[in-house]
Amino acid sequence: MKKLLYIDGCIRDELSRTKKIATPIINALKEKYDVETFVLNDMNLSVVQKELITKRNNGEIDKEVISWAEMVRDADRIVISAPFWDMSIPAALKNFIELCSIFDVTFKSNDKTCYGNCKAEKMLFITTRGMDIDTGSNLEQATPYLKALSWLWGIGDLFVVSAQNMDYVSEQEIENKINIAIADGLKIVKEF
């Protein structure tokens, strides 16, 4: 069975509106893929700072972090769930990505440019936004970042499932938006 890597960046765990959308989508994907999950809230993520970079430049990379990067590299599909956070993604997700962005694992170089080394042909980003900001808006920086990351890591198409304007509507409207996003995600699952 092919492998799917699920990166759960839902900060509020079960209270997360993003997780309410992601859970049925991931459950449907489990019928097609062997799913490995990283729950970022449960991980001890080092911050990428001078000391860590110095160690990496000297060939000292934490074995656990290398195993994470290898799982990213070897996944047939990747799903990321994370809320819209300060106009982009939560710091924990950015930190996880920085840790896994390892030369000769998730990307390589030909001495002229970098190129991707990952196997995944598709990536799905599941998100919610409290504000009424569309995917593709200049104010929404999560999707452009993940598209750029897809290029760096050599991942194929990026699909986005989102619900927006979640902070300024009734509970019933929130539930309706969640159900619509789940339905959109389940349509993607058919071809994912």
N, CA, C and O of each residue as an XYZ file, in Angstrom:
768
protein
N       0.842     -1.172      0.000
C       0.000      0.000      0.000
C       0.895      1.247      0.000
O       1.924      1.276      0.674
N       0.502      2.257     -0.748
C       1.270      3.493     -0.813
C       1.201      4.239      0.517
O       0.285      4.046      1.317
N       2.205      5.103      0.728
C       2.318      5.816      1.999
C       1.857      7.266      1.869
O       2.174      7.959      0.902
N       1.101      7.696      2.872
C       0.670      9.087      2.975
C       1.184      9.627      4.298
O       1.004      9.001      5.342
N       1.817     10.776      4.254
C       2.284     11.431      5.461
C       1.310     12.549      5.809
O       1.065     13.448      5.005
N       0.760     12.479      7.012
C      -0.166     13.497      7.502
C       0.536     14.325      8.568
O       0.941     13.802      9.606
N       0.677     15.618      8.306
C       1.290     16.556      9.240
C       0.167     17.370      9.865
O      -0.412     18.247      9.224
N      -0.132     17.070     11.121
C      -1.227     17.701     11.864
C      -0.677     18.903     12.619
O      -0.040     18.756     13.663
N      -0.927     20.089     12.084
C      -0.497     21.336     12.707
C      -1.644     22.073     13.373
O      -1.597     23.295     13.517
N      -2.673     21.344     13.779
C      -3.848     21.950     14.426
C      -3.509     22.260     15.879
O      -3.380     21.356     16.706
N      -3.371     23.508     16.169
C      -2.884     23.962     17.465
C      -3.856     23.650     18.601
O      -3.428     23.328     19.709
N      -5.138     23.741     18.341
C      -6.132     23.593     19.417
C      -6.670     22.166     19.528
O      -7.742     21.947     20.093
N      -5.937     21.214     18.998
C      -6.313     19.798     19.074
C      -7.771     19.587     18.673
O      -8.176     20.004     17.589
N      -8.552     18.954     19.518
C      -9.928     18.592     19.166
C     -10.874     19.788     19.072
O     -11.956     19.665     18.499
N     -10.493     20.937     19.618
C     -11.305     22.145     19.472
C     -11.072     22.820     18.119
O     -11.790     23.747     17.746
N     -10.087     22.355     17.411
C      -9.694     22.961     16.143
C     -10.750     22.746     15.065
O     -11.171     21.619     14.808
N     -11.167     23.833     14.445
C     -12.098     23.738     13.315
C     -11.410     23.088     12.117
O     -12.040     22.365     11.345
N     -10.114     23.351     11.971
C      -9.352     22.725     10.886
C      -9.324     21.212     11.073
O      -9.481     20.461     10.110
N      -9.126     20.769     12.300
C      -9.082     19.327     12.571
C     -10.442     18.680     12.301
O     -10.503     17.528     11.873
N     -11.532     19.411     12.548
C     -12.869     18.870     12.259
C     -13.034     18.595     10.767
O     -13.757     17.679     10.375
N     -12.373     19.378      9.952
C     -12.405     19.155      8.503
C     -11.439     18.031      8.125
O     -11.765     17.161      7.317
N     -10.263     18.065      8.717
C      -9.217     17.113      8.332
C      -9.546     15.670      8.715
O      -9.238     14.749      7.958
N     -10.161     15.462      9.869
C     -10.368     14.096     10.368
C     -11.134     13.204      9.395
O     -10.650     12.112      9.100
N     -12.301     13.599      8.877
C     -12.982     12.701      7.933
C     -12.236     12.542      6.602
O     -12.352     11.508      5.944
N     -11.486     13.548      6.215
C     -10.700     13.447      4.980
C      -9.572     12.434      5.173
O      -9.340     11.587      4.311
N      -8.878     12.522      6.295
C      -7.807     11.559      6.593
C      -8.385     10.153      6.724
O      -7.795      9.194      6.226
N      -9.522     10.022      7.383
C     -10.151      8.698      7.518
C     -10.465      8.093      6.151
O     -10.289      6.891      5.946
N     -10.927      8.919      5.220
C     -11.193      8.423      3.865
C      -9.891      8.034      3.162
O      -9.853      7.045      2.429
N      -8.831      8.805      3.382
C      -7.548      8.485      2.757
C      -6.934      7.206      3.313
O      -6.143      6.554      2.632
N      -7.288      6.840      4.548
C      -6.774      5.603      5.146
C      -7.249      4.371      4.385
O      -6.655      3.300      4.507
N      -8.315      4.515      3.601
C      -8.783      3.400      2.778
C      -7.867      3.169      1.574
O      -7.857      2.082      0.997
N      -7.092      4.201      1.197
C      -6.226      4.120      0.029
C      -4.738      4.072      0.365
O      -3.927      3.609     -0.436
N      -4.391      4.551      1.549
C      -2.985      4.726      1.909
C      -2.692      4.204      3.306
O      -3.564      4.155      4.174
N      -1.447      3.820      3.493
C      -0.916      3.585      4.832
C      -0.536      4.971      5.353
O       0.371      5.601      4.809
N      -1.211      5.457      6.394
C      -1.046      6.836      6.862
C      -0.125      6.887      8.081
O      -0.379      6.251      9.104
N       0.939      7.654      7.943
C       1.841      7.990      9.054
C       1.496      9.409      9.465
O       1.300     10.270      8.608
N       1.419      9.668     10.778
C       0.984     10.980     11.253
C       2.012     11.619     12.167
O       2.542     10.976     13.073
N       2.286     12.884     11.921
C       3.038     13.724     12.843
C       2.042     14.701     13.458
O       1.413     15.475     12.737
N       1.892     14.675     14.776
C       1.069     15.658     15.487
C       2.049     16.652     16.084
O       2.733     16.342     17.060
N       2.123     17.839     15.508
C       3.153     18.790     15.895
C       3.052     19.208     17.357
O       4.071     19.488     17.989
N       1.839     19.254     17.901
C       1.676     19.582     19.326
C       2.382     18.581     20.229
O       2.757     18.923     21.350
N       2.567     17.362     19.766
C       3.163     16.301     20.582
C       4.665     16.154     20.360
O       5.299     15.300     20.980
N       5.234     16.967     19.493
C       6.644     16.816     19.141
C       7.487     17.894     19.821
O       7.038     19.021     20.031
N       8.700     17.523     20.153
C       9.642     18.478     20.726
C      10.479     19.026     19.571
O      11.499     18.443     19.202
N      10.045     20.140     19.010
C      10.686     20.693     17.823
C      11.730     21.735     18.215
O      11.399     22.764     18.804
N      12.988     21.464     17.887
C      14.048     22.440     18.117
C      13.864     23.612     17.167
O      13.382     23.449     16.046
N      14.246     24.774     17.618
C      14.192     25.954     16.761
C      15.462     25.984     15.916
O      16.561     25.757     16.422
N      15.306     26.262     14.644
C      16.461     26.341     13.752
C      17.148     27.683     14.010
O      16.685     28.745     13.595
N      18.273     27.578     14.715
C      19.070     28.755     15.043
C      20.535     28.462     14.742
O      20.868     27.401     14.214
N      21.404     29.407     15.079
C      22.826     29.325     14.742
C      23.462     27.996     15.148
O      24.153     27.373     14.341
N      23.239     27.557     16.378
C      23.872     26.324     16.854
C      23.462     25.120     16.013
O      24.302     24.297     15.648
N      22.178     25.018     15.709
C      21.692     23.895     14.906
C      22.297     23.943     13.497
O      22.715     22.914     12.965
N      22.341     25.123     12.903
C      22.906     25.261     11.546
C      24.398     24.918     11.554
O      24.888     24.250     10.643
N      25.114     25.372     12.576
C      26.540     25.052     12.682
C      26.737     23.545     12.754
O      27.607     22.996     12.078
N      25.935     22.878     13.566
C      26.026     21.415     13.663
C      25.736     20.765     12.311
O      26.459     19.866     11.882
N      24.673     21.223     11.643
C      24.344     20.648     10.323
C      25.489     20.835      9.338
O      25.840     19.916      8.598
N      26.067     22.033      9.336
C      27.175     22.302      8.419
C      28.387     21.424      8.698
O      29.234     21.232      7.826
N      28.471     20.890      9.920
C      29.549     19.973     10.293
C      29.105     18.516     10.217
O      29.797     17.629     10.717
N      27.943     18.264      9.589
C      27.455     16.906      9.392
C      26.771     16.295     10.599
O      26.508     15.093     10.611
N      26.475     17.096     11.619
C      25.816     16.593     12.822
C      24.318     16.907     12.746
O      23.889     18.010     13.086
N      23.535     15.930     12.298
C      22.082     16.122     12.207
C      21.417     15.074     13.080
O      21.718     13.884     12.984
N      20.525     15.521     13.916
C      19.796     14.645     14.825
C      19.165     13.499     14.036
O      18.500     13.729     13.026
N      19.375     12.266     14.498
C      18.876     11.088     13.780
C      17.355     11.079     13.691
O      16.797     10.648     12.682
N      16.685     11.548     14.730
C      15.218     11.592     14.688
C      14.744     12.565     13.607
O      13.800     12.268     12.875
N      15.396     13.721     13.506
C      15.026     14.707     12.489
C      15.297     14.155     11.092
O      14.501     14.367     10.177
N      16.401     13.459     10.924
C      16.671     12.834      9.613
C      15.563     11.835      9.285
O      15.120     11.763      8.139
N      15.112     11.069     10.270
C      14.041     10.099      9.993
C      12.755     10.815      9.595
O      12.009     10.314      8.754
N      12.482     11.985     10.187
C      11.295     12.765      9.779
C      11.443     13.192      8.318
O      10.522     13.035      7.516
N      12.610     13.733      7.990
C      12.847     14.210      6.624
C      12.764     13.059      5.626
O      12.255     13.236      4.519
N      13.256     11.893      6.005
C      13.167     10.726      5.118
C      11.720     10.301      4.919
O      11.348      9.865      3.830
N      10.901     10.424      5.957
C       9.479     10.103      5.807
C       8.810     11.087      4.855
O       7.971     10.693      4.045
N       9.175     12.373      4.946
C       8.665     13.367      3.997
C       9.110     12.986      2.585
O       8.304     12.963      1.654
N      10.394     12.692      2.440
C      10.948     12.351      1.120
C      10.276     11.133      0.503
O      10.019     11.108     -0.700
N       9.990     10.124      1.319
C       9.527      8.836      0.801
C       8.008      8.706      0.685
O       7.517      7.720      0.135
N       7.262      9.681      1.194
C       5.798      9.602      1.139
C       5.302      9.720     -0.301
O       5.840     10.493     -1.093
N       4.271      8.943     -0.625
C       3.643      9.052     -1.946
C       2.712     10.256     -2.031
O       2.509     10.822     -3.105
N       2.154     10.637     -0.895
C       1.273     11.804     -0.800
C       1.519     12.457      0.557
O       1.911     11.798      1.520
N       1.278     13.781      0.612
C       1.427     14.524      1.862
C       0.161     15.339      2.093
O      -0.353     15.985      1.180
N      -0.331     15.299      3.325
C      -1.459     16.141      3.738
C      -0.998     16.966      4.933
O      -0.408     16.441      5.877
N      -1.272     18.253      4.877
C      -0.963     19.167      5.980
C      -2.265     19.813      6.414
O      -3.017     20.324      5.585
N      -2.533     19.790      7.718
C      -3.669     20.544      8.236
C      -3.136     21.562      9.235
O      -2.385     21.221     10.148
N      -3.533     22.809      9.050
C      -3.083     23.884      9.944
C      -3.983     25.091      9.747
O      -4.417     25.368      8.629
N      -4.264     25.805     10.817
C      -5.084     27.004     10.681
C      -4.291     28.158     10.076
O      -3.060     28.164     10.084
N      -5.019     29.117      9.559
C      -4.472     30.402      9.124
C      -3.987     31.099     10.385
O      -4.779     31.371     11.287
N      -2.695     31.391     10.456
C      -2.117     31.902     11.693
C      -1.239     33.091     11.379
O      -0.217     32.951     10.707
N      -1.622     34.251     11.851
C      -0.868     35.479     11.592
C      -0.534     35.622     10.104
O       0.599     35.917      9.724
N      -1.546     35.407      9.291
C      -1.510     35.592      7.843
C      -0.784     34.473      7.089
O      -0.582     34.578      5.879
N      -0.391     33.408      7.786
C       0.331     32.327      7.131
C       0.045     31.008      7.845
O      -1.112     30.604      7.965
N       1.095     30.337      8.320
C       0.965     29.056      9.014
C       1.505     29.198     10.437
O       2.277     30.116     10.713
N       1.110     28.304     11.337
C       1.652     28.345     12.698
C       3.172     28.121     12.715
O       3.719     27.421     11.862
N       3.827     28.720     13.686
C       5.285     28.612     13.806
C       5.747     27.161     13.929
O       6.795     26.803     13.393
N       4.985     26.326     14.623
C       5.385     24.920     14.781
C       5.480     24.227     13.423
O       6.393     23.432     13.199
N       4.545     24.519     12.516
C       4.589     23.918     11.184
C       5.788     24.442     10.407
O       6.496     23.665      9.767
N       6.021     25.739     10.454
C       7.181     26.319      9.772
C       8.460     25.713     10.324
O       9.384     25.402      9.572
N       8.510     25.547     11.634
C       9.682     24.971     12.271
C       9.909     23.520     11.824
O      11.037     23.125     11.526
N       8.823     22.732     11.780
C       8.928     21.352     11.316
C       9.464     21.310      9.881
O      10.333     20.501      9.560
N       8.947     22.173      9.038
C       9.396     22.232      7.646
C      10.880     22.581      7.581
O      11.634     21.955      6.836
N      11.302     23.584      8.364
C      12.716     23.971      8.367
C      13.600     22.821      8.841
O      14.676     22.593      8.288
N      13.150     22.102      9.856
C      13.930     20.966     10.343
C      14.059     19.878      9.272
O      15.115     19.259      9.140
N      12.999     19.648      8.517
C      12.989     18.585      7.498
C      13.590     19.014      6.171
O      13.767     18.182      5.282
N      13.902     20.264      6.021
C      14.500     20.743      4.786
C      16.009     20.492      4.864
O      16.788     21.386      5.194
N      16.393     19.265      4.556
C      17.768     18.810      4.716
C      18.356     18.481      3.344
O      17.798     17.698      2.575
N      19.495     19.102      3.064
C      20.194     18.850      1.812
C      20.536     17.367      1.690
O      20.971     16.738      2.655
N      20.337     16.829      0.518
C      20.540     15.415      0.183
C      19.472     14.495      0.765
O      19.571     13.274      0.642
N      18.448     15.077      1.401
C      17.306     14.271      1.834
C      16.066     14.784      1.110
O      15.577     14.118      0.197
N      15.547     15.945      1.490
C      14.337     16.455      0.834
C      14.638     17.295     -0.408
O      13.762     17.503     -1.247
N      15.881     17.777     -0.522
C      16.272     18.486     -1.746
C      17.760     18.276     -1.995
O      18.512     17.883     -1.104
N      18.162     18.551     -3.237
C      19.559     18.422     -3.647
C      19.960     19.655     -4.448
O      19.183     20.600     -4.583
N      21.166     19.637     -4.971
C      21.661     20.751     -5.779
C      22.542     20.201     -6.885
O      23.206     19.177     -6.724
N      22.536     20.904     -8.017
C      23.436     20.524     -9.108
C      24.526     21.585     -9.296
O      25.099     21.704    -10.379
N      24.804     22.339     -8.260
C      25.789     23.427     -8.241
C      25.332     24.656     -9.020
O      26.077     25.629     -9.126
N      24.125     24.624     -9.563
C      23.550     25.799    -10.213
C      22.248     26.204     -9.548
O      21.902     27.384     -9.488
N      21.529     25.201     -9.048
C      20.256     25.470     -8.389
C      19.872     24.262     -7.536
O      20.434     23.175     -7.676
N      18.917     24.478     -6.666
C      18.377     23.372     -5.875
C      17.263     22.693     -6.659
O      16.627     23.305     -7.517
N      17.040     21.430     -6.353
C      15.913     20.711     -6.930
C      15.402     19.695     -5.913
O      16.130     19.257     -5.022
N      14.144     19.338     -6.071
C      13.488     18.477     -5.101
C      13.917     17.029     -5.181
O      14.332     16.529     -6.226
N      13.801     16.366     -4.025
C      14.172     14.960     -3.927
C      13.039     14.129     -3.326
O      13.250     12.980     -2.937
N      11.840     14.707     -3.251
C      10.709     14.002     -2.637
C       9.913     13.236     -3.686
O       9.889     13.588     -4.866
N       9.273     12.193     -3.220
C       8.535     11.278     -4.085
C       7.079     11.711     -4.331
O       6.497     11.372     -5.361
N       6.499     12.459     -3.387
C       5.063     12.787     -3.447
C       4.716     13.546     -4.720
O       5.375     14.519     -5.088
N       3.674     13.081     -5.376
C       3.181     13.744     -6.583
C       2.093     14.753     -6.262
O       1.760     15.599     -7.092
N       1.535     14.665     -5.047
C       0.445     15.560     -4.658
C       0.550     15.895     -3.182
O       0.975     15.078     -2.365
N       0.150     17.124     -2.861
C       0.069     17.561     -1.471
C      -1.273     18.265     -1.275
O      -1.712     19.039     -2.126
N      -1.911     17.986     -0.150
C      -3.188     18.596      0.201
C      -2.995     19.437      1.447
O      -2.459     18.965      2.450
N      -3.433     20.683      1.380
C      -3.384     21.597      2.517
C      -4.813     21.869      2.967
O      -5.631     22.370      2.196
N      -5.107     21.535      4.221
C      -6.431     21.739      4.805
C      -6.307     22.855      5.831
O      -5.469     22.788      6.730
N      -7.147     23.887      5.696
C      -7.010     25.042      6.576
C      -8.344     25.723      6.837
O      -9.307     25.554      6.089
N      -8.380     26.491      7.906
C      -9.507     27.383      8.178
C      -8.944     28.760      8.453
O      -7.827     28.915      8.949
N      -9.756     29.765      8.114
C      -9.352     31.151      8.346
C     -10.473     31.875      9.082
O     -11.627     31.854      8.656
N     -10.124     32.504     10.174
C     -11.119     33.268     10.918
C     -11.633     34.454     10.132
O     -12.811     34.803     10.215
N     -10.740     35.080      9.362
C     -11.105     36.250      8.563
C     -11.634     35.810      7.203
O     -11.465     34.661      6.794
N     -12.270     36.736      6.521
C     -12.823     36.461      5.203
C     -11.756     36.757      4.144
O     -11.823     37.753      3.424
N     -10.783     35.869      4.078
C      -9.661     36.006      3.151
C      -9.602     34.752      2.288
O      -9.506     33.637      2.802
N      -9.660     34.944      0.980
C      -9.667     33.839      0.022
C      -8.284     33.223     -0.142
O      -7.268     33.889      0.057
N      -8.258     31.942     -0.510
C      -7.026     31.309     -0.979
C      -6.596     32.079     -2.227
O      -7.394     32.304     -3.136
N      -5.343     32.471     -2.255
C      -4.840     33.228     -3.394
C      -4.827     34.728     -3.170
O      -4.222     35.461     -3.952
N      -5.481     35.200     -2.120
C      -5.428     36.627     -1.792
C      -3.997     37.006     -1.424
O      -3.251     36.184     -0.893
N      -3.620     38.240     -1.703
C      -2.298     38.713     -1.296
C      -2.121     38.689      0.217
O      -0.995     38.692      0.714
N      -3.233     38.666      0.948
C      -3.164     38.633      2.407
C      -2.956     37.228      2.951
O      -2.651     37.064      4.133
N      -3.112     36.228      2.121
C      -3.010     34.830      2.543
C      -1.663     34.288      2.063
O      -1.475     34.041      0.872
N      -0.738     34.108      2.990
C       0.622     33.720      2.618
C       0.940     32.246      2.848
O       2.048     31.809      2.537
N       0.007     31.475      3.378
C       0.252     30.048      3.613
C       0.365     29.290      2.293
O       1.318     28.538      2.088
N      -0.594     29.483      1.407
C      -0.604     28.743      0.148
C       0.612     29.067     -0.727
O       1.231     28.142     -1.253
N       0.979     30.345     -0.904
C       2.188     30.615     -1.696
C       3.445     29.986     -1.086
O       4.316     29.505     -1.811
N       3.534     29.992      0.231
C       4.688     29.366      0.887
C       4.720     27.872      0.603
O       5.770     27.328      0.262
N       3.577     27.205      0.741
C       3.549     25.760      0.501
C       3.788     25.424     -0.971
O       4.359     24.376     -1.275
N       3.363     26.293     -1.886
C       3.685     26.087     -3.308
C       5.187     26.187     -3.536
O       5.767     25.385     -4.268
N       5.815     27.182     -2.902
C       7.266     27.334     -3.039
C       7.991     26.142     -2.420
O       8.973     25.654     -2.979
N       7.516     25.677     -1.281
C       8.102     24.504     -0.639
C       7.955     23.276     -1.533
O       8.878     22.468     -1.643
N       6.793     23.137     -2.172
C       6.570     22.022     -3.101
C       7.612     22.042     -4.211
O       8.115     20.993     -4.614
N       7.934     23.222     -4.701
C       8.970     23.340     -5.734
C      10.318     22.909     -5.165
O      11.018     22.104     -5.780
N      10.692     23.437     -3.995
C      11.987     23.113     -3.403
C      12.126     21.621     -3.141
O      13.179     21.039     -3.399
N      11.085     21.011     -2.638
C      11.151     19.590     -2.283
C      10.779     18.663     -3.436
O      10.897     17.445     -3.307
N      10.336     19.215     -4.552
C      10.004     18.385     -5.707
C       8.667     17.682     -5.599
O       8.472     16.617     -6.184
N       7.753     18.268     -4.861
C       6.414     17.693     -4.697
C       5.542     18.211     -5.828
O       5.708     19.347     -6.274
N       4.628     17.396     -6.285
C       3.745     17.781     -7.390
C       2.675     18.777     -6.967
O       2.925     19.673     -6.161
N       1.499     18.609     -7.514
C       0.404     19.561     -7.354
C      -0.001     19.775     -5.901
O      -0.013     18.844     -5.095
N      -0.334     21.028     -5.588
C      -0.854     21.395     -4.276
C      -2.352     21.645     -4.398
O      -2.795     22.448     -5.219
N      -3.121     20.949     -3.575
C      -4.565     21.133     -3.489
C      -4.863     21.800     -2.151
O      -4.195     21.534     -1.152
N      -5.868     22.665     -2.143
C      -6.225     23.380     -0.914
C      -7.706     23.190     -0.620
O      -8.556     23.366     -1.493
N      -7.999     22.827      0.623
C      -9.367     22.789      1.132
C      -9.414     23.809      2.257
O      -8.644     23.723      3.214
N     -10.316     24.770      2.143
C     -10.352     25.816      3.165
C     -11.779     26.235      3.481
O     -12.695     26.103      2.671
N     -11.922     26.742      4.692
C     -13.153     27.402      5.121
C     -12.719     28.739      5.700
O     -11.775     28.802      6.488
N     -13.395     29.786      5.319
C     -12.976     31.116      5.753
C     -14.127     31.872      6.412
O     -15.277     31.432      6.401
N     -13.780     33.014      6.981
C     -14.732     33.863      7.707
C     -15.409     33.062      8.826
O     -16.628     33.101      8.989
N     -14.593     32.342      9.585
C     -15.101     31.469     10.639
C     -15.301     32.190     11.972
O     -16.021     31.693     12.838
N     -14.674     33.351     12.145
C     -14.763     34.061     13.426
C     -15.929     35.038     13.508
O     -16.222     35.551     14.588
N     -16.587     35.301     12.411
C     -17.576     36.383     12.383
C     -18.944     35.920     11.920
O     -19.714     36.691     11.348
N     -19.241     34.643     12.172
C     -20.529     34.089     11.781
C     -21.080     33.240     12.939
O     -20.386     33.005     13.929
N     -22.302     32.797     12.806
C     -22.943     31.997     13.850
C     -22.355     30.582     13.893
O     -21.674     30.150     12.963
N     -22.631     29.879     14.982
C     -22.181     28.486     15.111
C     -22.754     27.623     13.985
O     -22.069     26.741     13.466
N     -23.996     27.876     13.613
C     -24.611     27.109     12.517
C     -23.879     27.360     11.201
O     -23.644     26.430     10.429
N     -23.521     28.613     10.949
C     -22.776     28.932      9.724
C     -21.390     28.274      9.744
O     -20.904     27.813      8.711
N     -20.763     28.233     10.915
C     -19.466     27.562     11.030
C     -19.608     26.084     10.675
O     -18.807     25.542      9.914
N     -20.628     25.438     11.230
C     -20.864     24.020     10.924
C     -21.123     23.807      9.436
O     -20.632     22.843      8.848
N     -21.888     24.701      8.836
C     -22.151     24.600      7.392
C     -20.860     24.719      6.591
O     -20.642     23.964      5.644
N     -20.010     25.663      6.969
C     -18.736     25.858      6.264
C     -17.835     24.633      6.433
O     -17.168     24.211      5.488
N     -17.822     24.070      7.632
C     -17.030     22.859      7.882
C     -17.539     21.718      7.005
O     -16.740     21.007      6.396
N     -18.850     21.536      6.934
C     -19.418     20.448      6.124
C     -19.134     20.632      4.638
O     -18.868     19.660      3.931
N     -19.189     21.861      4.166
C     -18.861     22.138      2.757
C     -17.401     21.813      2.483
O     -17.080     21.208      1.460
N     -16.504     22.214      3.401
C     -15.079     21.938      3.221
C     -14.805     20.434      3.249
O     -13.996     19.934      2.469
N     -15.476     19.721      4.144
C     -15.314     18.256      4.175
C     -15.738     17.651      2.843
O     -15.039     16.799      2.296
N     -16.869     18.082      2.326
C     -17.354     17.569      1.034
C     -16.355     17.883     -0.076
O     -16.088     17.034     -0.927
N     -15.800     19.100     -0.073
C     -14.780     19.456     -1.071
C     -13.560     18.545     -0.947
O     -13.011     18.085     -1.948
N     -13.145     18.292      0.295
C     -11.989     17.427      0.524
C     -12.233     16.001      0.087
O     -11.350     15.357     -0.480
N     -13.431     15.506      0.349
C     -13.742     14.123     -0.039
C     -13.792     13.969     -1.561
O     -13.524     12.884     -2.077
N     -14.131     15.032     -2.281
C     -14.055     14.992     -3.753
C     -12.591     14.871     -4.197
O     -12.277     14.123     -5.123
N     -11.715     15.602     -3.540
C     -10.294     15.537     -3.866
C      -9.739     14.149     -3.590
O      -8.927     13.637     -4.360
N     -10.178     13.531     -2.484
C      -9.711     12.196     -2.092
C      -9.888     11.189     -3.219
O      -9.053     10.301     -3.393
N     -10.960     11.316     -3.982
C     -11.224     10.359     -5.063
C     -10.097     10.287     -6.082
O      -9.820      9.220     -6.629
N      -9.440     11.426     -6.341
C      -8.359     11.477     -7.333
C      -6.997     11.623     -6.697
O      -6.000     11.712     -7.414
N      -6.915     11.650     -5.400
C      -5.669     11.974     -4.692
C      -4.777     10.749     -4.613
O      -3.682     10.818     -4.055
